[in-house]
Structures are given as structure tokens and as C-alpha cells.
Amino acid sequence: MDEPIYLDHNATTQLDPRVLEKMLPYFTQVYGNASSIDHLHGNRAKKAVDEARLTIAKLMGCRKESEIIFTSGATEANNLALIGTCRRLRDKGRHIISSAIEHPAVLDTLRYLEKEGAEVTLLPVDRYGVVDIDELKSAIRSDTILVSVMFANNEIGTIQPIKEIGELAKKHGVLFHVDAAQAVGHEPVHVYDLNIDLLSFSAHKFYGPKGVGGLFVRSYAPMVRLDAVTYGGGQERGLRPGTLNVPGIVGMAEALSLANKELSAENRKLREMADSIYNRLKQAIPDIKLNGYPQNKLTNNLSLTIPGVEAKALIHLLKNKLSFSAGSACSTTKVEPSHVLKAIGLTDDETFQTIRLGLGRGTHNIQEIADILCDGIQQLRG
């Protein structure tokens, strides 16, 4: 049986073979602990980490390579950014502003912080999933210490006005955190140009390895200081202790380098493919609905509501032909409606009739994908 066509690149991407090749020596040959700098093996590992940190910092527009803190991924980075800021600035204020469509890695962390005494305001979004700048401005108070808004949504692909949000936060002396797990490696990200103070990212979203990511922590105008949330070892400026994942860090730097080099050409190709699939589906199934911004969105993302068709039923029916998801892959244990789709105005029934297609480097069979989806939808509609 042929392998199903993979259409879940917003959940994770396949490791690029070029990245694997770069990583392999750091499993078997350069295997020292990067913190063991008293001997050659440790120094070799540290050199690899230092070079990777410098590469990532340059690609993201950092002022210093030390502004990049390595973590296990964006979820850990989000926890460090939010909890670390809130604890550090608790004497200044305890009010945090975020949006109703954030990833659970942010929303669940904010719920935890409420137990520590934080007050959280979640901004609504319009029908495309965009935060209103005026509403954000109205929500900022004298005790607001942090704004946290994701760069691009993992379910509907909508890209937020990050630069404008950052300008507003800076004007009011409020720190600005961005969960950029879906954007880094897919959209141009220059942290200083975008007025970002803290930014989280994960390698596995841009054809790098799983289990490694990072947090940008601004060091200039303003210098951002965080409290650590884990302890023991002092690595990563004392903010993220533990033995560094040297192969993963090397792989992440290589993956981001490749992604940035190929970004423009890849995005053109992905947008053409996504438009082609949607147009073919729309022609065959006129009542299908596209969610999120038609243009200002991730080029590889298609969130589609199919009236009368349960998303889970379609996924099960086509599981031997296509691999795709119903909403967010990070919430697979939950049965309630997607909070993102509810926030943009979908009914409960519509949320359960919504699928997410995430295209990627390995996606080619556009006609076949559209035909398989059309056939499956027609079968379920009877």
C-alpha cells in the first residue's frame, strides 16, 4: 500500500535530509558535553553550539548571539517568557494582555499565572482572526506588564500585525512576547524591526529536529530580564539549566539557514498549490468555506469548513490516502469545539466540520489531493 500523502505540516515537518546529515557527527563523533570546557571533547561541542547560536541570532535580526536561549521547543519557551516575566515584574504590575486564539501553550500558561495572582485580558479577534489595534490600546493599563500575541495562528494561518502591536506596546512601556512557532522559517522574522522583546520558536516546524527550540530575549532598549522557572546547572544564562542538546541545536541552525535561503521561492510554490487545491474544491463543492485571512496568512495553510461533513469522519475515511487534521494537532485529547474557530464566529457544528490542510516541501500531487478530498466528501454526503 502506498504511503498516505502528508498534509499536516502545521503540526510538524519532516526532518530535511540535509539537516540530518549536518547533525549526524554530533551523535557519534563530537559527543562531548558543551558545558565541559576543560577538555577537547567538551570544547568541540561548545564550539558547535556557539556557531549555531550565532547563525540563528543573525537570521532573526538579533543584536547579540546571547539573546538566543535554547529550549526544548516553543512550549517551554512560552512558559519561560510568560512565567519568567510575570515573576520578575510582579512588583510593577500583574496585568497581561493576550488574544482569544493563542495556542494552548500560551493560554494554559496564562491560566496558571492567574493562580499566582496575575490578571489576564484576552482580546477578541475579527472574523479573519485578527486582533484590533484599537482594542489592544484600550486594554493597556498602568499595571500592564506584558502583551503576548502569536505571529501566525496554527489553525487558520492568519498573520497578526506584529510590528504595529510591538510599536504600541513599546509606546506604553509594556513588554511584547510573540509565539512564532508557526512563523519562524516560513515568514521573514527580524525581531528588532518588528519591535519584539521575547519570541518563541520550535525547530520541528521548519524541517528541523523535534525536541529543540529557543527563546529570543531582547538585550537592548529595553534589556529584558526574566526569572528562571527551572533550576540546576546554570546553563543558558541561568534561564534554562540542563545539558544542551548539541545535535538538535546544530540541526536547528542548519534548518533555519536552509529555510531562509529558500523562503521566497517556497512560499510562492505553496501559495500556488494551496490556491489550486481550494479552487478545485470550491468548484466541486460550492458551499465549502475558507477560514482565516484569504491573503495575509501562512502560504501553506488551508482551514476549510465543509457543511454536513464531520471532520473526524472524513479523516478516518481517507486515512490510507491522506494525513491531515481537524483543527490543532496539539489538542487531540479534547472533544470540545476549537477555541480558535469559535473566536472567529463559527458555530459548534461548524467547528466539527472543519479540517486543516498543511502543505509542505514534499507536497506535489495537487490534482490527486483535490480528487481524493472531493470523493471522500461526496461519499459522506451520500
Steps between C-alpha positions, in 0.01 A plus 500: 500500500628847411581741781222757560576851374612710798299820549567589863806725475354750749523224763853394408731475203722221376868536591683630193763244389755782478433581865539137604835484321617807693386349832644148471860573609369653825344168600806283442819706460455836674316359801641708785295705746503865390537604865818291546741760369811370679570242231498465121177302467302758696657790314408349165139472610500855638645632174216336306241652734663845481502490120136389489395773742676764290337371180150506648553843657611650168211344308248642748649849512634484856757749631696231685518123475446484879142616440415145387421257785473135396199302627324175420256686274251785481282364782785521749605836355145633547500384862836664565396827333162531671577365846849650505367847412206486738715398798772750415260795469242409763583813701433718193170342408316175439288573194566302180326545163473220246255386232212252498664288227838428656647150506429298818872535584422867568139479622567218748805685632291814547241299695778379725624856550151606607543260793817693588304825506524621141205667332457403134307680226433295184428721201233391251583467129306581186356238263843456341669447836673838522551698821366858491775751582252748650360234733852414608571867567186527713596189697844628608502620861755655734566155650532317165840331480472276193320457169518150346364454147591217263661579165288261292215277610556125494143417394396769252840642400409867558801729549464776760617865460805423712699816431207728587427305820866528595502875437196545723647288778830690483319835512337395826812343651351149485699191399388315187522120468431316174435127460654460154499120479306510173687797351874450551640337187185586303470878529769770524566549872728786608443548871629857530322627189176349633535655849502158668643450850451123539444245223447122519573247224533126431733326253258226398268755340762588234644157405731479800509240781237459769584579860692823445400864469582835644403830657625839384552728801567862404813658646472857372237774539374346717721237657252226591558308820320180593479287811599138442220244530726192522817457699823302512810553292506862388505433126347755258573802718338319792161515327487145367722255690577155366740330261470659158360297211800553273378296195159667523646851528731440203206362302278794588758750375543309174123468452447873555784587261345285227151631569611863474689439175201328340222702666381717210498224237341253740224741602415575136471129430294429813259787434443380144436145620267608780302726265477221244367247753248747637377607156454137391309419818288816473405412144388150599353595839369858476397526867848427635633792708857629544584620852752770587642777286491412128837672439676615820557148625748214498536393139477129577186507715143417400228496766182377333148460636295238312129523588342163578832315529657411833874569485590190704290282272676637192842450658412139588357429154811631322766388750665263252524774236550831681636608840341825621341631817185648646620828646802494728706184540606619846145459634424148384387382845226761520153458354368854546479739204817678389539825694658658191210419271248609763686831538461580129126433514448136403222303669574181695381290205720694258808451715452122484459528121836673456823342373851642485730428206866590552704481180879470495816429305392147419155597370465452124186308405256791494247346261510169687453670837200697377344193336543287814342769718210553260431127480508465878271796556249368244505157662424644844227722357347189346 
